[in-house]
Amino acid sequence: AITSLASALLGARLVFCTDGCDPVVDLARQNIHSANLELSNTDESLKDTSIEKEDCQFDVRGCKIIAKRYLWGDSTLLQELPNDNEGNPMNTDTTQIDIILSADCIVPKLYPIKPLIDAIDELSGNETITYLSYEQRYYNEYNPSEE
């Protein structure tokens, strides 16, 4: 959620905050909601219960943030792209996704890495820039290079 909020505050117009794990998506929704209340100086007692809905969206200083479950390469994000000015669905052939930020991908989840690469390929246009960040972690009982 921090990467999504930072993107919104730096001028993004549309941000997808995703994870493949429902509890993590729920936590991201709660964090975005709380941060948005803080940023807008809104009374915490006005907490919106709609953050539990699967299709919940947030407006953070003019940026639409959609927090949802996404499994790498399952094509659901492409279905969520907004329509263009003529009402046609946008896709990576007609619409540029400017930046893809992949943060906090835990190493065991990266193996096999092909689904992540497929997702980046699916969402990328000719001018898309992708940033991957991760922390190299060591697991005593798991060595992904041996899997």
GIFEN-V248140 format. One record per residue. OMEGA is omega in whole degrees, -180 to 180 (999 if undefined). D_LAST is the distance of its C-alpha to the last C-alpha in Angstrom with 1 decimal. Layout:
# GIFEN-V248140
omega,d_last
OMEGA,D_LAST
OMEGA,D_LAST
This chain:
# GIFEN-V248140
omega,d_last
-179,30.3
179,31.4
179,30.2
179,32.0
179,35.2
178,35.3
179,35.0
-178,37.9
179,40.0
172,39.5
177,40.9
178,38.3
-179,40.0
-179,37.0
170,33.7
176,30.9
-171,29.1
170,26.0
179,23.0
-175,21.0
-177,22.1
179,25.8
178,26.6
177,25.5
178,27.6
178,30.5
177,30.2
178,30.3
179,33.4
-179,35.1
178,34.5
179,35.7
-180,38.7
179,39.6
180,39.3
176,41.4
-180,44.0
-179,44.2
-178,44.4
-179,47.2
-180,48.9
179,48.9
180,49.8
-180,46.8
178,48.9
-177,48.6
-177,44.9
-180,43.9
-178,42.2
180,41.0
178,37.8
-177,36.4
-178,36.8
-175,33.9
-176,35.9
180,37.2
180,38.1
172,39.5
-180,42.0
179,41.4
176,44.3
178,44.4
176,40.7
176,39.3
177,36.0
178,34.1
-176,31.5
175,29.4
178,26.1
174,24.2
-175,20.9
174,19.7
-177,21.5
175,23.5
-177,26.8
179,28.6
178,29.4
179,31.2
-177,33.4
179,34.4
-178,35.7
176,39.5
176,42.1
-177,43.9
-180,47.7
178,48.5
179,46.5
178,43.8
177,40.2
174,38.4
-176,35.2
174,33.4
-176,35.8
-176,38.8
179,37.7
165,36.0
-171,33.2
-173,34.0
171,31.1
177,27.6
176,26.5
-176,22.9
176,23.0
172,21.0
-177,17.7
-172,15.4
-180,12.3
177,9.8
179,12.0
-180,11.6
1,8.2
-176,8.8
-176,11.9
179,14.0
176,15.8
178,17.0
178,18.2
-180,19.9
179,21.6
178,22.9
-179,24.2
-175,25.8
-174,27.6
169,28.6
-178,32.0
-176,33.2
-178,34.2
174,31.4
180,30.0
175,26.5
176,25.6
175,22.2
177,22.1
175,19.5
177,19.4
-178,16.8
179,15.8
178,14.5
-179,13.0
-173,13.8
-177,11.6
175,8.5
-175,6.8
180,5.1
179,5.6
-179,3.8
999,0.0
